């Protein structure tokens, strides 16, 4: 059985590839290499044209006509055509060819109907959870659907977050409705037994591909506001900054695990929507979330990825702490392991195979390995950086 992709393993692979292919290990350079890989893999030239059209200010009829000449709605598929239908709703003053406008309206109706089915399951379960005094916070696509009710979403299910203390009770209440389910360490996925599809994910922790999963839950509730969501009263909706943070972390999760290919493209326009939703958008909240949850690498990659496609650049999230951890990673993963490999212990069989070569390597690199692996250096970012610079491995 093929193992599930893992962020730490994947990012090590791409960073090592950047280093060994280019013989350069500056932190910013490595970030660019990782983003290049993801951008080339997931965003096509036609996708870029769609993003540019959607985000362009003062778009004209000529801009739309040129785009339609180059963009094949049949070849690109429904999930991308839905973004074009958003554009059509945002710009009713523009004219569309007779063969395109009805299709875009049809796509809107199709996804609106699919959303209504998910919303009916949300209403059924969440009404019962509220009756049991369980706080509910809506996340991801469902939260965007609430903020932007005129635009249906491509959602395989609706995600909610509840307090960990209420999880077992919430699970019992939901399963009493007859749902099938799949459970993992952070959530339970409810499955409609009639259609055999996921309809609602109940999270008590957030999967951030990080060792820290609980510290963020309390903060997101504090900053959220209570609203009526899909006809259920008193549902918590995250603030735009927390929604942005979740978008960034989930973007990288989707790119590394391929959990939702469609959402990668939509992350670009969703990020711009969140910034415009709040004039005093506070990036410091996003930054502190990343530090607290140990997700700075994911957030840094996600922002650099989005900045490839938007004109209103998102601020970089590199902190000095992240740079220090990156330096220690370079030091311990490459420099120390390389010395250890070169000065491997001699054995009887190897001596007679390549005696002179092995002896030179052993006495040349073994003293360095013994010296540089000491914790006084390998755990000290400043000293580790000085060693790497001296060895011409960074800078």
N, C-alpha and C positions, 0 to 999 in steps of 0.2 A: 504493500500500500504506500502510495507516494505521500511523503510528509508534507504537512501544511507549511507554506512559506513563512519565514520568520524575519521580522524587521532587522534584528541585530545581525543575523546571519547574512541577509541580503545586502545590508549596507556595508558589511565587512567585505563582501565580494566585490562590490562596485568601487569601494575606496581602494582596495588592493589592486584592482584592475587599473584604476587611474594612476596609481603610484608606479606599478611595474611597467605599464605601457608608456608612461611619459617621464619616468625617473624624476618625479617632482611630487612633493607631499605637503605643500602649503595648504592650510585648512580651507581657505577660500577657493583655491583651485580645485580641490577635491570635491567640494560642494557643487561647483559648476559641472564637474564630470558626472556626478550622480544625477543632477537635474537634466543634463543633456541626454542621458540614457532614457530617463522617464519621458521627457518631452518627445523624443524621436519615436518612442515606442507607442505612445498613447494618443498623441495629437497629430493628425494628418494635416497636409496643406489645405485641404478643403475645410477641415475643422477650424483652422486659423482664419479662413475667409469668413466663416459663419460667426466666429467670435468678434472679428473686426467689424463686421456689419452691425452686430447686435450692440456693441459698445460705442460705436461711432457717434459723435455729437454732430448735430445739424445734418443728418443723413438726407440725401436727395433722391429723387426718382431715378436719376442716372446711376447712382450707387446701387440701388436695388436691381435695376435692369442689368447692369454689368454682372452682379452677383448671380442672378438667375441664369444668365447665359453660361456661366462656368460651373454651376452647382446642380448636380442631378438629384432631384428629390427621390427618385426611385432607387438609385444606387445607394444613397446615404442612409436610408432607413427611417423608421418612425420616431425613434428617440431623438434623432437630430432634427428631423422635420418639426418636432414639437417645439424646439427652441426657435425655429423660424416662425412658427405660429405665435409665439410670445411676441416676437418682433412685429408681426402683423397687427396684433392687438395694441401694441405701443405706438404704432404709426398708422392710424386709420386714414390719414391723408394720402397715403401712397397707393398706387394701383398695381394689381397683380394680374398675371396672365389668367385666362379663363380656366386653364387646366390645373392651376396651382391653388387658387383661393379656396375652391370647394374641398380640396384635399386637406388643406391646413385646418379648415373649420371642422372637418370630419375627425382629424387627429385630436383636436381639442375635446370634442364630444366623447371620443373613445376613452381617453385617459380620465376625463371627468367622471365617466361612468365607473371606471375601475377604482378611482379614488373613493367614490360613494360607497362601494362595497367594503373597502377597508374601514371607512369612517363608521359604518354601521356596526362592525365588530368592536371598534374603539368605544363607541357609545354604550354598547351592551356591557362590556367588561368594566369600563371605567366608572359607569354609574353604580355598579355593584361595589367596586373598590371604594368609591367616595362614601357610600352608605356605611362602609366599615371604618370610616375615618382614616383612610389611607391617603396620604398626600401623593399627587401624581404630577410629574413634570414631562411634557412632551418634547421630543428631540428630533434632530435630523430633518428628513424630508417632511415629516408631519408638521413640524414647527414652521418650516418655510411655507407649507400649504396654508397654514393658519394665517401667517403674516400676509400672504399673497393669494387670497381666496379665489381671485378671478383666473388664476393660472393653475391648472391641474399639474400634478407631479408624476414622474415615473417612480413609483414606490412599490417595492415587493411586499412591504409591510409597514406598520407604524411602530415607532420605538418610543417607549416611555421609561422613565426612571422613577423608582419608589425607594423609600428608606430601607436600608438593609434589615432593620428590626421587623419590618412588616412583610418581608419576602415570603415566608412560609405560609402566612395567612392569605396573601394575595394569590399565591400559586393555587391554594385549595379553592378559593373563590372562583378563579378563572376556569379551573378544570371541572368544576361542577356544571359548567355549561356544555360539557361534552367534547371539548377540543382535544385533539391529539397534541402531542408536544415533543420538543427536543430540548434538553436542558444541558447547559454548560456552566462553568464556574461563575460566570457573571450575569447570566440571564436565563429565562425560559422563553422559547419560541412557541407561540400558539399556532396550531395548524387547523384550518377549517376541514373537518372530516368529509364534508360533501364535495369540496373542490380539490382537496389535498394540496392546499397552498398555505404558506405562511401568511398570517393576517396581523399579528400583534406580537411584539417582543417586549417582555417585561424585564427591565434591567434593575438589579440592585447594586451593581458595580459597573464601571465603564471600562471597556477594553481599549486601553491606550497603547498596547504593546510596550508596557512599562512595568517595572516592579511596584510602582505606586498606583493604586487604583481607588483608594477611599478618600484621600485628602481633598479631592475636588468636589465631592458630592455635596458637602455642607455649604460650600461657598456658592455653588450654582443655585441652590435653593434661596439663599439670602438675597441674591441679586435678581432673581426672577420676579415676575409679577403675575398675579392671578387674573385669569380671564375665562370667558366662556369659549370652549374649543369644541367644535363639531357637536354642538348642542349639549355639552356637558359643562356644568358650572364649576368654578373654582379649580381650574387646571392651571398649573404653573407653566409659564412660557419663559424660556431663558432670555436674558438680555442680549442685545446684538453682539457684545464683546464675547460672551460665553459661547454663543452660537458660532462665531468666527473661530474661536479656539477649537471647538469640536469639529468644525469643517476642516480645519488645517490638519488635525490629527487623523481624522478619517480619510482625508485625501491621500495621505501617505500610506495608510493601511490598505486602501483600495488599490494603490499602485503596486504595493509589494505583495499583497495577498490575492489580488484580482477578485475582491469580494463584490464589487459593483462597478463594472466598467463604465456604465452610462454616467454615473455621478462624477467621474473625473472631469468630463467636459463641462458639466453644469456647475462644478465648483468655481469656475472662473466667473460666471455671471452672478452666482450667489454671493461671492465675496464682495463684488462691487455693490450689489443690492444692500448688503448689511452696512457697508460704510455710508451709503447714501441715506439709509434709514435713520441714522442718528448723527446729526451735525457735529456733536461733541464726542464722537467715537473715541474711546480711551484705549489706546494700544497697550498701555501699561498693565491693564487687566489681563490681556492676552499673554503678555510676557510673564507676569507673575504666575499665571496658570501653568505655563510651560515649565517654569522653574520648580514649582511645587510638585508637579506630577512627573518630573524627570523626563519630559518629552521635548526638550530643546532641540535635539537633532531632527526629530520629525517636523517640528514647526519651522525650523530653519529651511529644510528642504522644501516644504510645502509653499512657503512664501516665495522662495527663489523660483519655484516652478510657476506660480501664478504670475510673478512679475515678468515672465517671458511673454505674456499675452495681454497684459493690461497697461494702459498708458498712465493711470494714476497709481504709481508704484506703492506697494505695501512696504512698510519699514522693515529692515532686516532685524532678525531677532537674536543674532549672535550676542551673547553676553561674555564677559571675561571668564566666567565659570565654565561655559561651554568650550571656549577656546582652550582652557587649561585641561579639561578632560580629553579634548581631541589630541592635544600634545602628548599626554600620557598614553593614549591609545596608540599613537604612532610609535612612541618609544618602546612600549612593551610588546606590541603585536609584531612590529617589523624589526626593529634594531636588536632587541634582546633575543628574540626567537631566531633571528639570522645568525647571531653569534653562537647561540647554543647548537644550531645545526652544523655550523662550520667547525666547532670544537667538540664534536661528539666523542664520547669515550672510546678509546681504542680497544679492540678485541683481537684475539689470537688470529682469527681468520683474515681480518682486514690487514694486519701487519704485512702478511706475505703477498697480498694483492697489490698494494700501492704504498709500500713502506715509507718512502721519502715524502710523498705528497701528504700522507696522513700525519706524519710527525711534524711537518712544517705547520700545517693547519692547526694541529692541537696546541703546540707551544706558542703560536702566534695569536690565536683567538681565545684560548681558554683563560688566560689571565684577564683579558678584557671582559669576558662573560662573567667571571667571578666578581670583578669590580663593579660593573655597570648594573648587574641585576640586584644589587643591594637596595633595600627599601629606602635608604636615605636619598637615593637618586630616583629610583623607579616610581616612588610615590610623591616626588617633589616636582611640580610642573616647571618651576624656574630652572632647576638643575638639569632636568630632562631636556628642556629646550636648548640649554647651552651645549649639552652633549650632541644633540642632533644637528645643531648649527655647526659645531666643530667638525662633525663627520660629513658636513655638506648634504644632509638629508632633508633639510628644510631651508626656506629662505631663497 
